[in-house]
Amino acid sequence: MRKALPIMIQGTHSDAGKSVLVTAFCRIFAQDGYRTAPFKSQNMALNSYITIDGKEIGRAQGVQAEAAGVPATTDMNPILIKPSRENDAQIVVHGKPFQNMNAFDYRKDFFNMGLQLIKDAIKSLSHTYERIVIEGAGSPAEVNLNDRELVNMRVARMADAPVILVGDIEKGGVFASLVGTLQLLSPEDRKRVVGVIINKFRGDVKLLEPGLKWFEEYTGKPVLGVIPYLQDLHIEAEDSVILDRYKPDEDQTKDIDIAVIRYPKISNFTDVDPFFAEPDCHVRFVTKADQLKQPDLVILPGSKNTIEDLLFLKQSGIMEKIHSLHNNGKTMIVGICGGFQMLGLSISDPDAIESPLQHEWGLGLLPLRTTITTEKTTVLSEGILTFQQTPMKVKGYEIHMGKSFFEEKRNPLIKTEIGYEGSKSDDERVIGTYFHGIFHNDGFRETLLNKIRKQKGLEQITERVSFNQLRESAFDRLADHVRNHVQLDVIYEKIENFHRGE
């Protein structure tokens, strides 16, 4: 007999807030005493998460597992699609690269394999957990894709899960999108929808009440909640579509100006999230050379296609501007993963694993050369980082296809159990590392920012936020917010009744 009771969150469109609501319900069910797991059958994302056994899944599912207080496993996201270039993506199966495929071949050739992977993952989770919170993707009403979809109603049928449909009122037309989605579902799938949630509401809910009443009478489906928009939530985003929300703080008088290079294939950009929580940091994403100006810190984040993003730096003039900033002796430059590789003397991809382009030059700020290889490194890492003559323990995770070799003696950044990782210039104004999450280490972030403050003649700040504590508080804040604005007792009743066949 199945142990777990699943519930699925689907949306009327992408970015309706499904990932955040799944995170909220994972926390709520865990708080209420249920061993809970998130699940997304197929995730398309460039933001990855490394499980404890060194496997790669969508970052959203890893974060949702953290909210539930359980270790993330590949059963929670058995299929991860990582776009690498136009119409081409790396397919990651249970945390390991399977092969590169275009969209047409993926739909044609991968479908049956995907079905079995999803069935097996659901079965595995069902034997371990009491609640499974399943996240859909896009819309279940994509009639052109539904014959071979692997993410919405077919998954709900496989898991025998009731569905809550989420509409985003912020974009307008929420009743039309909810009603239209329901009407485009088959009668069987429409019955599976036990209610709807209206998300990202701003204003007086009394003005919405006539619409809510009309919707319930017209569709026969209850409105299970109207959730107000929640700002300043320090929970990591799923994909680069969210980057458009990474707006710089309007207060440009903050002491430290941080410019993050947003190249076309940026990945794991959530590495910079901790700086948004720092009271003295002004963070902005940059796509043009003239936007760089005179920042105190330039961050080159990860990339899914390092050579093509390096070419973007050159063609946009950003590379020349970075060299100019480096030569002025005031700006610090930090590269992470693909950004670390860009800081070196050259990057080559002889087998066209990431790109057919063969531009071997780099920024030349660190003495390393990188060759892109078929072998992918995915590992949780830790070690002792030395910066400003201060050793400190750091943790992170590595996801990269490439081997880097140093052409001359380097200044290593981190000492690990197996050797040294990363590099820095003699004056520590250029830093490179494969460690994603390096800025999530509070001690290193504090030391880095205080180096900048000292250089600017500013008083040092010795008590900064603990970003991990901030995340835990954010999970609780999100859970409380959703609890207060949904009919949780009705949702529990709907789950129980559905699985009793009522």
Sequence and secondary structure as in RCSB ss.txt:
>XXXX:A:sequence
MRKALPIMIQGTHSDAGKSVLVTAFCRIFAQDGYRTAPFKSQNMALNSYITIDGKEIGRAQGVQAEAAGVPATTD
MNPILIKPSRENDAQIVVHGKPFQNMNAFDYRKDFFNMGLQLIKDAIKSLSHTYERIVIEGAGSPAEVNLNDREL
VNMRVARMADAPVILVGDIEKGGVFASLVGTLQLLSPEDRKRVVGVIINKFRGDVKLLEPGLKWFEEYTGKPVLG
VIPYLQDLHIEAEDSVILDRYKPDEDQTKDIDIAVIRYPKISNFTDVDPFFAEPDCHVRFVTKADQLKQPDLVIL
PGSKNTIEDLLFLKQSGIMEKIHSLHNNGKTMIVGICGGFQMLGLSISDPDAIESPLQHEWGLGLLPLRTTITTE
KTTVLSEGILTFQQTPMKVKGYEIHMGKSFFEEKRNPLIKTEIGYEGSKSDDERVIGTYFHGIFHNDGFRETLLN
KIRKQKGLEQITERVSFNQLRESAFDRLADHVRNHVQLDVIYEKIENFHRGE
>XXXX:A:secstr
    EEEEEEESSTTSSHHHHHHHHHHHHHHTT  EEEE SEEE S EEE TTS EEEHHHHHHHHHHTS   GG
GSSEEEEEEETTEEEEEETTEEEEEEEHHHHHHHSHHHHHHHHHHHHHHHHTT SEEEEE  S TT TTTGGG S
SSHHHHHHHT  EEEEEEGGGS HHHHHHHHHHHS HHHHHHEEEEEEEEE S GGGTHHHHHHHHHHH   EEE
EEE   S     SSGGGGGG    S TTSSEEEEEE  TTEE GGGGHHHHT TTEEEEEE SHHHH S SEEEE
 EESSHHHHHHHHHHHTHHHHHHHHHHTT  EEEEETHHHHHTSSEEE TT SS S    B   SSSEEEE  S 
 EEEEEEEEEEETTEEEEEEEEEEES EEEESS  B SEEETTEEE EE TTSSEEEES BTGGGSHHHHHHHHH
HHHHHTT         HHHHHHHHHHHHHHHHHHHB HHHHHHHHHHHHTT 
